Amino acid sequence: STESGCSSDACYFFAYIGVASAIVFSNMGAAYGTAKSGVGISSMGVMNPQLVMRNMIPVVMAGVLGIYGLIISVILTGSITYTSSYTDFKAYAHLASGLSVGLSALGAGMAIGIVGDAGVRANGQQPRLFVGMILILIFAEALGLYGLIVAIVLSQQ
């Protein structure tokens, strides 16, 4: 059996915490964004049921955040090996990778939820606000995407 390159087994703990952080925090952001936007859609749909499907965009955007975490979790899990080439440095890079995407997606999900809730309610009263709401949601989603890009770079260390 090949000897590990880590100074202790604790480095694997940190690496797998990175895996868990990626999926858990990303899903927390996705869940919050979905729930908060869903409440706004339900409230707006009482008076304008014809606008429900059109205003489903924040829910879809929030759901994508969970996919970001899933992608990084799978990449990291495939990169963690019990060989001499897997070092403390790589383990810490994998921890940073998971935290990067997870916490970025959590923040993005909170922004999407808050904007989605207020945006769909406002859009139900004034349809001309739709484009503005979408632009704000795109910028909120970009925060999660930035975390994904950094996480991919870190996972390749």
N, C-alpha and C positions, 0 to 999 in steps of 0.2 A: 504494500500500500504506500502511496506517495505521501510525503510529509507536507503539511499545510504551510503556506508562506506567511500566515498570520502569526503574530506574537502570542496570541491566546485565542481561545474559542469565543471570547467576547466580541471579536471583530465580526464574526458571523451574526451575532446578536444585532449589532448595529446595522449590518447590511440588510437583514430581514426586517428590522424596524423601518428601514427605508422602503422596502416593498409594501409593508403594511400601511405606512403613512401615505404612500401614493394612492392606494385604492380607498382607504378609509376617509381621508380628508377630502379627496375628490368627490366621493359619493356623498359626503356631508354637504358639500357645496351644491351638488346636483339636487339632492333632496330638498334643501332649503329653497333653492331657486324654483324648483317645481311646485313645492307646497305653497310658497308665498304668491307666485304667479297664478297658481290654480285657484287660490282664494279670490284674487282679483277678477279672474275670468268668470268664476261662478257668480260673483256679485254683479258684474257687468251684464252677464247673460240673462239675468232676471228681466231686465228692461229691454235688452237688445240681443235676443237669442240668435239672430242672423249673423252677428259678429263673432260668435264664439270660435269658429274654426279659423277665422282670419287672425284672431288674437292668440292663437296657440303657439306662436313663434317663441315667446320667452320660455315656455315649457320645453320645447325642442332644444333650444340653446343651452338650457340648464342641463338637460340630459347628456349633451355632448361632453360636458365636463367630466362626467363619470367615465366616459370612454378614454379620456386623456390619462386618468389614473390607471385604468386597466392596461393600456398600452405600456406604460412605464413599468408597472408591476410585472408584466410578462417579460419585458426586456431584462429587468433586473434579476428576476428569478432564473432566467437562462444564463446569466453572466456569473452567478455565484457558484464557485467550484471549490472543492476541497483538494486543492493542488498547491504546489510551491509557487505557482505564478499568481495566485490570489493573495494579495497583501493587505495589510491594514489600510494603506492608502486607498486601494480600490473599494474596500468596505466602507470607508468614510465617504468616498465619492458617491457610492450607491445610497448611503443615508441622505446625503445632501440632494441627490437626484430625486428621491422619493418625497422629501420634504418640499423641494422646489415645486414640483407639479401639484402635490397635495394641497399645500397652503395657498398657492396661486389660484387653484380651482375653488378652494373654499371661499376666498375673497371674491372671486368672479361670480360664484353662485349667490353670494349674499347681495352683490350689486345687481345681478340679473333679477333676483327675487323682488327686491325693493322697487327697482325701475319697472319690472314687469307688472307688479301689482298696481302701482300708481298709474302706469302707462295705459294698461288696458281699461282701467276705470275711466280715465280721462278720454281715451279714444272712444269709449261708448257714448260720451256726451258730445265730443267734437272730433269727428273722423279725420280732420286735417292734421291732427297730432300724430297720426300713424307713422309717417316717415321720420319725424323727429324721435319717436320712441324707438324705432328700429335702429337708427344711428347710435343712440345711447347704448342700446343692447349690444351692438357690434363692438363698441369700445370696451364694454364690460367683458364680453367674451374674449376679447384680445388679451386681457390680463391672464386668463387661464392658458391661452396659447403661448404667451411668453414663458410661462412656467414650464410648459411642455417642451419648448425648444431648449431651454436651459437644462432641463432634466435629461433630454436625449444627449446633449453634449456631455454632461456629467457622467452619464451611464457608460460612455465610451472611454473613460479614463483608465 
